[in-house]
Amino acid sequence: MDYQTRTHLILPFKDTLLVSNGGRTLETNNHCRPADQGPQNQLYAYDFRAENTGKEKILEDYSVFGKAVLAPGNGIVVQVINGSIDVMPEERDRNVGVGNAIIIDHQNGEYSLLCHFKHNSIKVKVSNKVKQGDILGLCGNTGNTFRPHIHFNLQDGPFMHKAKALPAQFNKIIVDGKEKINYEPIRGQHVSNSFT
């Protein structure tokens, strides 16, 4: 899909995190599934997490757990889900799917979905205006996830069940120590925002 992101996007976090899912192929992104195997709004979704030691036993052992999740772009909050409970590492709550989540309407045909927020941590409400970089809530482990991470994807509508995925290029980021412009990171890369 030849698509140029309209929204000026930043990564939805501070510091540097590892891309555990990203890109447009199954080799680098587990979200790239056929229509009968998963949601089509998440085909180009990103998962960001911290490096793990393998010794983590509880959620607080993961350094990304509880980190601030930022608004990737300006917009209006059109959906908030905030009642899901964090599950223990290696468990999944498939019944809740996205867990605690926010959808932001960027008012240009693009919508951001961020999910798996920590229980009761979301700070915004439906109809709130948000500015890029505003803190939305905290990284958690709610829904269909087996370890804490920040999920982000861009889609063409507000409804998760029928929106189509849109590729998301980040305006200016640091990728493995080098600055990239309008870039789509892939699995295995370490990324942070560049504000120079």
C-alpha positions in Angstrom: 0.0 0.0 0.0 1.5 3.3 -1.1 0.3 5.6 1.6 1.8 8.8 3.1 0.6 9.5 6.7 -1.2 12.9 6.9 -0.9 13.3 10.7 2.4 14.5 12.1 3.2 11.6 14.3 5.6 11.1 17.2 6.3 7.8 19.0 3.8 7.4 21.9 6.4 7.3 24.6 9.5 8.9 26.1 12.9 7.3 26.2 14.0 4.4 23.9 12.0 1.2 23.4 12.3 -1.9 21.3 10.0 -2.5 18.3 8.6 -6.0 18.9 6.1 -5.8 16.1 6.4 -3.3 13.1 6.6 -3.3 9.4 4.4 -4.6 6.6 5.3 -8.3 6.5 4.7 -11.3 8.8 8.5 -11.6 9.1 8.6 -8.4 11.2 5.0 -8.0 12.3 2.6 -10.6 13.7 -0.3 -8.2 13.0 0.0 -8.7 9.2 -2.6 -11.5 9.0 -5.2 -12.5 6.4 -8.8 -11.2 6.9 -10.0 -14.5 8.4 -7.2 -14.5 11.0 -7.3 -11.2 12.8 -8.6 -7.6 12.8 -7.9 -5.7 9.6 -7.5 -2.3 11.4 -4.2 -3.6 12.9 -2.4 -4.9 9.9 0.4 -2.3 10.2 0.3 -2.0 14.0 3.3 -1.4 16.2 4.2 -3.0 19.6 6.8 -1.2 21.7 8.4 -2.7 24.8 11.5 -2.5 26.9 14.3 -5.1 26.6 13.5 -8.0 28.9 16.0 -9.9 31.0 14.0 -13.2 31.1 13.9 -13.0 34.9 10.6 -11.0 35.0 8.0 -12.7 37.2 5.5 -9.9 38.0 4.3 -6.9 36.0 6.4 -4.4 38.0 9.5 -6.3 36.9 9.0 -5.0 33.3 10.5 -1.5 33.0 7.9 -0.4 30.5 5.0 -1.2 32.9 3.6 2.0 34.2 5.5 4.2 31.7 3.6 7.2 30.3 1.8 6.7 27.0 1.7 9.9 24.9 -0.7 11.2 22.3 1.1 10.6 18.9 -0.7 13.5 17.3 -3.2 16.3 17.8 -6.9 15.3 17.8 -10.1 14.6 19.7 -10.7 11.5 21.8 -13.7 9.6 20.4 -13.5 6.3 22.4 -12.2 5.3 25.8 -12.2 1.9 27.4 -10.8 1.9 30.9 -12.3 -0.9 33.1 -10.1 -3.8 32.0 -7.9 -5.4 34.7 -4.2 -6.1 34.2 -3.4 -9.8 33.7 -0.2 -11.5 35.0 2.7 -12.0 32.6 2.3 -14.9 30.1 -1.5 -14.7 30.5 -3.9 -13.2 28.0 -7.5 -12.0 28.3 -8.7 -12.6 24.8 -12.3 -11.8 25.9 -11.3 -8.1 26.3 -9.1 -7.9 23.2 -7.6 -4.4 23.2 -7.9 -4.1 27.0 -8.0 -0.5 28.1 -7.8 1.6 24.9 -8.2 5.1 23.4 -9.1 6.1 19.9 -8.1 9.6 18.7 -9.7 11.3 15.7 -7.0 13.4 14.0 -9.7 15.0 11.9 -8.1 14.2 8.6 -9.5 10.7 8.0 -6.9 9.1 10.3 -7.5 7.6 13.7 -5.0 6.4 16.3 -5.7 3.4 18.4 -3.6 2.9 21.5 -4.3 0.0 23.8 -3.4 -2.3 26.7 -3.3 0.7 29.2 -2.8 -0.1 32.9 -6.0 -0.5 34.8 -7.7 2.8 35.7 -4.8 4.8 34.4 -6.4 6.6 31.4 -6.4 10.4 32.0 -8.6 11.5 29.1 -12.3 11.3 28.3 -14.4 11.2 25.2 -14.6 14.6 23.4 -11.3 15.8 25.1 -9.0 17.6 22.7 -5.4 16.3 23.0 -2.2 17.8 21.8 0.8 15.7 20.6 2.8 14.6 23.5 0.0 14.8 26.1 0.0 12.0 28.6 -3.0 9.7 27.9 -2.4 7.1 30.6 0.1 4.4 31.6 1.4 1.3 29.9 -0.2 -1.8 31.3 -1.0 -5.4 30.5 -4.7 -5.5 29.8 -6.5 -7.5 27.2 -5.0 -9.9 24.6 -1.3 -9.4 25.6 1.1 -11.6 27.5 3.6 -9.0 28.6 3.5 -5.2 29.1 3.9 -3.2 25.9 2.5 -0.1 24.1 0.3 -1.0 21.1 -0.3 1.7 18.4 -1.9 1.6 15.1 -3.4 4.0 12.6 -6.8 3.3 10.9 -9.3 5.0 8.6 -12.3 5.1 10.9 -13.3 5.1 14.6 -14.8 1.6 14.6 -12.3 -1.2 15.4 -14.5 -3.9 13.9 -14.7 -2.3 10.4 -11.9 0.3 10.1 -9.1 -0.5 7.6 -5.4 -0.3 8.6 -3.3 2.6 7.5 0.6 2.6 7.4 2.0 5.0 10.0 5.2 6.9 9.3 6.7 8.7 12.3 7.8 12.2 11.3 11.3 12.3 12.9 12.7 9.6 15.1 16.0 8.0 16.1 16.3 4.4 14.9 19.3 2.5 16.2 21.1 5.7 16.8 20.4 7.4 13.5 17.8 10.0 12.7 15.1 8.9 10.2 12.4 11.1 8.6 8.8 9.8 7.8 9.9 6.3 8.8 8.2 3.0 9.5 10.3 1.1 12.0 10.4 -2.7 12.0 10.9 -5.5 14.6 14.2 -5.5 16.4 14.9 -1.8 16.0 15.4 0.5 19.0 13.5 3.8 18.6 13.0 7.1 20.3 11.7 10.5 19.4 14.0 13.2 17.9 13.1 16.7 18.9 16.2 18.4 17.4 
